[in-house]
Amino acid sequence: MSIPKQNVLWTFLCCGLGVAMVSLDNLVVITALPAIRDDLGGSIQELEWTVNAYTLTYAVLMLPGAALGDRFGRRRMFGVGLALFVAASAGAALASGIGALIAARALQGLGAALLMPLNLTILTDVAPPHRRGALLGAMSAVEGVAIAMGPLLGGAVVEHLSWQWIFWINVPIGAVVLPLSRWKLTESRGPRSQLDLVGTVLASLGLFGIVFGIIHGHADHWSSVRVLASLTGGAVVLIAFVLWELHTELPMFPMKLFRHRTFSAMNAAGLLMFAGMFGSVFLLTQFFQGPQGYSPLEAGLRILPWTAVPIFVAPLVGLLSDRVSSRTIVALGLAFQACGLGWIASRISPHVDYVSLIPALVLCGLGMTFYFSPTANMVMSAVDAEDRGMASGAINALRELGGVLGIAVLASVFSANGALTSPDSFTDGMIPAVWTGVVLIAVGALAVLVAPRRPRETRPVEPTPAVPTTVSDRM
């Protein structure tokens, strides 16, 4: 049965707005940290946790979120995640102390973990096979633009309103999307009728250990007992998770997915791309506000050549991915991204002329667009329909883990070679850090090139059967 075009557009609108909110909150808080410190106080470590609390729960609970959607209904859990995210956003805006803000940010991450892994599955189920590449490409572009626009939006809101409004803005959007998603989204479930509780607990604990260790690696030193214990413990628990999933009859995450070279390669590339991109954007934003002396809004505007490119190029790349090898497009995007960051690393100095960086920023924007647009279609088409929920959860979790890893690693490289004390010392640290990001993304490009030339994405994939929930659904 064909799905009406109007319902496809409504689905894209609901999922797109949800993705935009969640993705913006990855980096939107960074430019607001000085204002938050002036208003609520708090130590440097507490301010870091206003970012890390969100990242931690978001990355750790992504796979369980996908499993809950498969078990209890994807539309239902999408709505639960969205409602929790919006309520936590209001709680963050109303926070009277730094502890309350950290708690609200953790709840935001929980809502995001329920929402994010389900949007691609919901959209894939309604997208016509001949338009799936364009729709998933556009959705990936929405995610990429929202992530990159975080510093600009955060700077504009802090400068002209107050830091609370970076959270209040989610409330009216959620008030529109919540009833709309209930009305327009089609309910569907995965093939597993029971929830793998043991697998869910093991995955959550293992990822918590890894992410917690990465977050504290820079501040506590990578050789500290707490960091090593956290990383080692997390790795051991994840090994136990893999062994459990291989032997249980109803696994939360089917390990057979990693037999698909496309799936494995794209997950590796996603982790490395986000590591290089997140870490570099974080440093570049601080460079414009520090050595260059721009305000938060002015710093965000300086990154606009990077963030604006996907708006114009993403639809074309999405259409192209239905006709040209997606592997080629993604590898080219990663190469563009690496070259753009390499250009920045080779030109950066305390008194660099901003105009000389514009071509590099545009190249980074092209790289981000070429990477994001075909990625979702490649991953979702490389696996069977019943496994799409967990495939979406896996790639989102690894991307978020890559963002955490990138900021931690690049910050460590920065600290080993420079400092915040002067413009010269800042660029002394920034140059090798950004080159590190270049290497990470280049390795990601190599990972994509090992994917098959003709992956399973070329064959039509039938949508997951919808679960009728209303009289109209049954007719």
C-alpha positions in Angstrom: 0.0 0.0 0.0 1.4 3.4 -1.1 1.7 6.1 1.6 0.1 9.5 0.6 2.7 12.1 -0.2 1.1 14.5 2.3 1.8 12.0 5.1 5.4 11.8 4.1 5.8 15.5 4.3 4.1 15.7 7.7 6.4 12.9 8.9 9.4 14.8 7.7 8.2 18.0 9.4 7.7 16.3 12.8 10.9 14.3 12.7 12.9 17.3 11.4 11.8 19.7 14.1 12.5 17.1 16.8 16.0 16.4 15.3 16.7 20.2 15.0 15.9 20.8 18.7 18.0 17.9 20.0 21.0 18.6 17.7 21.1 22.3 18.5 21.5 21.5 22.2 24.7 19.7 21.5 26.7 23.0 21.2 24.3 25.8 21.9 25.2 26.0 25.6 28.9 26.5 24.9 28.7 30.2 24.0 26.3 30.8 27.0 28.7 29.5 29.7 30.1 32.9 30.7 26.6 34.3 31.1 25.5 31.2 33.1 28.5 31.5 35.4 27.7 35.2 36.0 24.0 34.4 36.8 24.2 31.0 38.7 27.9 30.8 39.7 29.6 27.5 39.8 33.1 26.2 39.3 34.7 25.4 36.0 34.0 21.7 36.6 30.3 22.4 37.3 30.1 24.5 34.1 31.6 21.7 32.1 28.9 19.4 33.5 26.2 21.6 32.0 27.5 20.4 28.7 28.6 16.9 29.8 25.4 15.9 31.6 23.5 16.2 28.4 26.1 14.4 26.3 26.5 11.6 28.9 22.8 10.6 29.1 22.3 11.2 25.4 25.1 8.9 24.3 24.7 6.2 26.9 20.9 5.7 26.5 20.6 5.9 22.7 20.7 2.1 22.2 18.2 1.4 25.0 16.0 4.2 23.5 15.9 2.4 20.2 15.1 -0.9 21.9 12.2 0.7 23.8 10.9 2.1 20.5 11.0 -1.4 18.9 9.2 -2.9 21.9 6.5 -0.3 22.9 6.0 1.6 19.6 8.3 4.0 17.8 5.7 6.8 17.5 4.8 6.4 21.2 8.4 6.6 22.4 9.2 9.4 20.0 6.4 11.4 21.8 7.6 10.4 25.2 11.1 11.5 24.4 9.9 14.8 22.9 7.7 15.5 25.9 10.6 14.8 28.4 13.0 16.9 26.3 10.6 19.9 26.3 9.8 19.6 30.0 13.5 19.4 30.8 14.2 22.4 28.7 11.7 24.4 30.7 13.3 23.1 33.9 16.7 24.3 32.6 15.4 27.7 31.9 13.8 28.0 35.4 16.9 26.6 37.2 17.8 28.7 40.2 21.2 27.1 40.7 23.9 25.3 38.8 23.0 21.9 40.3 19.4 22.2 39.1 20.6 23.2 35.6 22.9 20.1 35.5 20.0 17.9 36.5 17.7 19.4 33.8 20.4 18.9 31.2 20.7 15.3 32.1 16.9 14.9 31.7 17.2 16.6 28.3 19.8 14.0 27.3 17.4 11.2 28.3 14.6 12.7 26.2 17.0 13.1 23.3 18.1 9.5 23.6 14.5 8.3 23.3 13.7 10.6 20.4 16.8 10.6 18.1 17.2 6.9 17.2 13.6 6.6 16.2 13.3 9.5 13.7 15.2 7.8 10.9 13.2 4.6 11.3 9.9 6.4 11.3 10.9 8.4 8.2 12.3 5.4 6.4 9.1 3.5 6.9 7.0 6.1 5.0 9.6 7.2 2.4 9.0 5.9 -1.2 12.0 3.8 -2.2 12.8 6.1 -5.1 12.8 9.2 -2.8 14.3 7.7 0.3 17.8 9.0 -0.5 16.6 12.6 -0.9 14.4 12.5 2.3 17.0 10.9 4.5 19.7 13.2 3.0 17.6 16.2 3.9 17.0 14.9 7.4 20.8 14.4 7.9 21.4 17.9 6.6 18.9 19.2 9.2 20.9 17.5 11.9 24.3 18.8 10.6 23.1 22.4 10.2 21.5 22.4 13.6 24.7 21.1 15.2 26.8 23.7 13.5 24.4 26.5 14.1 24.5 25.9 17.8 27.3 28.5 18.5 25.6 31.1 16.3 22.2 30.7 17.8 23.6 30.6 21.3 25.6 33.7 20.8 22.6 35.6 19.3 20.3 34.6 22.1 22.7 35.4 24.9 23.7 38.8 23.4 20.1 40.0 22.7 17.9 38.1 25.2 19.3 36.0 28.0 20.8 32.5 28.4 17.5 31.1 29.6 16.0 31.6 26.1 18.3 29.0 24.6 16.1 26.5 26.5 12.7 28.4 26.3 12.8 28.2 22.5 12.2 24.5 22.7 8.9 24.8 24.5 6.7 26.4 21.7 8.3 24.0 19.2 7.5 21.0 21.3 3.9 22.3 21.9 3.4 22.2 18.1 5.2 18.9 17.3 3.8 16.8 20.2 0.1 16.8 19.0 1.2 16.8 15.4 3.3 13.7 15.9 0.4 12.0 17.6 -1.9 12.9 14.7 0.3 12.4 11.7 3.0 9.8 12.5 2.4 6.1 11.8 2.9 3.7 14.6 5.3 0.8 14.1 7.3 -1.7 16.2 10.3 -3.9 15.8 10.1 -7.7 15.6 11.1 -8.3 19.2 8.2 -8.6 21.6 10.3 -8.8 24.7 12.8 -6.3 26.0 16.3 -7.6 26.6 16.8 -6.2 30.1 20.2 -7.7 30.7 21.5 -6.4 27.4 20.0 -3.0 28.1 21.7 -2.7 31.5 25.0 -3.9 30.1 25.0 -1.5 27.2 24.0 1.4 29.4 26.7 0.7 32.0 29.4 0.0 29.5 28.8 3.1 27.5 28.5 5.1 30.7 32.0 4.0 31.8 33.5 4.8 28.4 31.9 8.3 28.1 32.5 9.2 31.7 36.2 8.3 31.3 36.5 10.3 28.1 34.8 13.4 29.6 37.2 13.3 32.6 40.3 12.4 30.6 41.4 15.9 29.9 40.7 17.4 33.4 42.0 14.4 35.5 44.7 13.3 33.0 44.3 10.1 31.0 46.6 8.1 33.3 44.7 8.9 36.5 43.1 6.0 38.4 39.5 7.3 37.9 39.9 7.7 34.2 41.6 4.4 33.6 39.2 2.5 35.9 36.2 4.1 34.1 37.5 3.3 30.6 38.7 -0.2 31.5 35.5 -1.0 33.4 33.3 0.3 30.6 35.3 -1.8 28.0 34.9 -4.9 30.1 31.2 -4.4 30.5 30.8 -3.8 26.7 32.6 -7.0 26.0 30.2 -8.8 28.3 27.3 -7.1 26.4 28.6 -8.4 23.1 29.0 -11.9 24.5 25.5 -11.8 26.0 24.0 -10.5 22.7 25.7 -13.3 20.7 24.1 -16.0 22.9 20.7 -14.7 24.0 17.6 -15.7 21.9 16.2 -12.2 21.9 19.1 -9.8 21.7 18.6 -6.0 22.2 21.2 -5.3 19.5 21.7 -8.0 16.8 25.5 -8.3 16.3 24.9 -9.6 12.8 24.6 -6.0 11.7 28.3 -5.6 11.8 28.7 -8.3 9.2 27.5 -5.6 6.7 30.7 -3.8 5.7 28.7 -0.7 4.8 27.1 -0.6 8.3 30.4 -1.1 10.0 32.3 1.4 7.8 29.7 4.1 8.2 29.6 3.8 12.0 33.4 4.0 12.2 33.3 7.0 9.8 30.6 8.7 11.8 32.5 8.4 15.1 35.7 9.9 13.5 33.8 12.6 11.6 32.1 13.8 14.7 35.3 13.7 16.7 37.2 15.9 14.3 34.3 18.2 13.6 33.1 18.8 17.2 36.5 19.3 18.6 37.5 21.7 15.8 34.2 23.8 16.0 34.7 24.0 19.8 38.2 25.4 19.4 37.3 27.7 16.5 34.5 29.3 18.4 36.8 29.9 21.3 39.4 31.3 18.9 37.1 33.9 17.5 36.0 35.0 21.0 39.5 34.9 22.5 42.4 35.9 20.3 40.2 37.6 17.7 38.1 39.4 20.4 34.7 39.0 18.9 31.4 38.8 20.8 29.5 35.5 21.0 27.2 36.6 18.2 30.1 37.9 16.1 31.9 34.6 16.6 28.9 32.7 15.5 28.5 34.8 12.4 32.2 34.1 11.5 31.3 30.4 11.2 28.3 31.1 9.0 30.1 30.2 5.7 30.6 26.7 7.2 27.0 26.4 8.5 25.1 28.0 5.6 26.4 25.8 2.8 24.2 22.8 3.6 21.1 24.8 3.3 21.8 25.3 -0.4 23.7 22.2 -1.3 22.0 19.4 0.8 18.9 18.9 -1.4 21.1 18.5 -4.5 23.4 16.0 -2.8 20.4 14.0 -1.5 19.0 13.7 -5.0 22.5 12.8 -6.3 22.9 10.0 -3.8 20.0 8.2 -5.4 21.9 8.1 -8.7 25.6 8.1 -7.8 27.5 5.8 -5.5 26.8 7.1 -2.0 30.1 5.7 -0.9 31.9 8.1 -3.3 29.9 11.0 -2.1 30.5 10.3 1.6 34.2 9.7 1.1 34.5 13.0 -0.9 32.7 14.8 1.9 35.1 13.5 4.5 38.0 14.6 2.2 36.5 18.1 1.8 36.1 18.3 5.6 39.7 17.2 6.2 41.1 19.6 3.6 39.1 22.5 5.0 40.3 21.9 8.5 43.8 21.5 7.2 43.5 24.9 5.5 42.5 26.4 8.8 45.3 24.8 10.7 47.9 26.0 8.2 46.6 29.6 8.2 45.6 30.2 11.8 47.5 32.9 13.8 46.5 35.5 16.3 46.2 38.2 13.6 45.0 36.0 10.7 42.8 37.9 8.2 39.3 36.4 8.5 38.7 36.7 4.7 41.5 34.2 4.1 39.6 31.6 6.1 36.3 31.9 4.2 37.3 29.4 1.5 38.3 26.9 4.2 35.0 27.4 6.0 33.0 26.9 2.8 35.0 23.7 2.1 34.1 22.4 5.6 30.5 23.2 4.8 30.6 21.2 1.6 32.3 18.4 3.4 29.6 18.3 6.1 26.9 18.3 3.5 28.4 15.6 1.3 29.0 13.4 4.5 25.6 13.9 6.1 23.2 13.7 3.1 23.8 10.1 1.9 24.8 8.6 5.3 21.4 7.9 6.7 20.3 6.2 3.4 23.4 4.1 3.3 23.0 2.8 6.9 19.3 2.3 6.8 19.4 0.5 3.4 22.3 -1.7 4.5 20.2 -3.6 7.1 16.9 -5.5 7.0 13.7 -3.6 7.8 13.3 -5.1 11.2 16.8 -4.0 12.3 16.4 -0.3 11.3 15.6 0.9 14.8 18.7 -0.5 16.3 20.8 0.6 13.3 19.7 4.2 13.8 20.4 4.0 17.5 23.9 2.6 16.9 25.0 5.3 14.4 23.6 8.1 16.6 25.2 6.7 19.7 28.6 6.4 18.0 28.3 9.9 16.5 27.6 11.3 20.0 30.5 9.3 21.4 32.7 10.7 18.7 31.7 14.2 19.6 32.6 13.6 23.3 35.9 11.9 22.2 36.8 14.7 19.8 36.4 17.6 22.3 38.3 15.6 25.0 41.2 14.6 22.7 41.6 17.9 20.9 41.4 19.8 24.2 44.2 17.5 25.6 46.3 18.2 22.5 45.6 21.9 22.9 46.6 21.9 26.6 49.8 20.0 25.8 51.0 22.6 23.3 49.3 25.9 24.4 47.2 27.7 26.9 44.4 30.4 27.2 46.8 33.0 28.6 47.6 34.9 25.4 46.6 34.9 21.7 50.0 33.4 20.8 49.8 30.5 23.3 46.2 29.9 22.2 47.1 29.4 18.5 50.2 27.4 19.6 47.8 24.8 21.1 45.1 25.2 18.4 47.2 24.3 15.4 48.3 20.8 16.5 44.8 20.2 17.9 43.0 21.0 14.6 45.6 18.9 12.7 44.6 16.0 15.0 41.0 16.5 13.9 42.2 16.4 10.2 43.9 13.0 10.8 40.7 11.6 12.5 38.5 12.6 9.6 41.0 11.3 7.0 41.0 7.9 8.7 37.1 8.1 8.5 37.4 8.6 4.8 39.5 5.5 4.5 37.0 3.5 6.5 34.3 4.5 4.0 36.4 3.4 1.0 36.5 -0.2 2.4 32.7 -0.4 2.0 31.4 -2.4 -0.9 31.1 -0.6 -4.2 27.5 -1.8 -4.7 26.1 -2.0 -1.2 22.6 -3.3 -0.4 21.3 0.3 -0.6 20.7 -0.2 -4.3 17.9 -2.7 -3.9 14.4 -1.6 -2.9 13.6 -2.1 0.8 10.0 -2.5 1.8 8.8 -0.4 4.7 8.3 -1.9 8.1 4.6 -2.9 8.5 2.7 -0.3 10.5 0.8 -1.3 13.6 -2.9 -0.1 13.2 -3.8 2.0 16.2 -7.0 3.8 15.0 -10.1 2.9 12.9 -8.7 4.9 10.0 -5.4 2.9 10.2 -7.3 -0.4 9.8 -9.3 0.7 6.7 
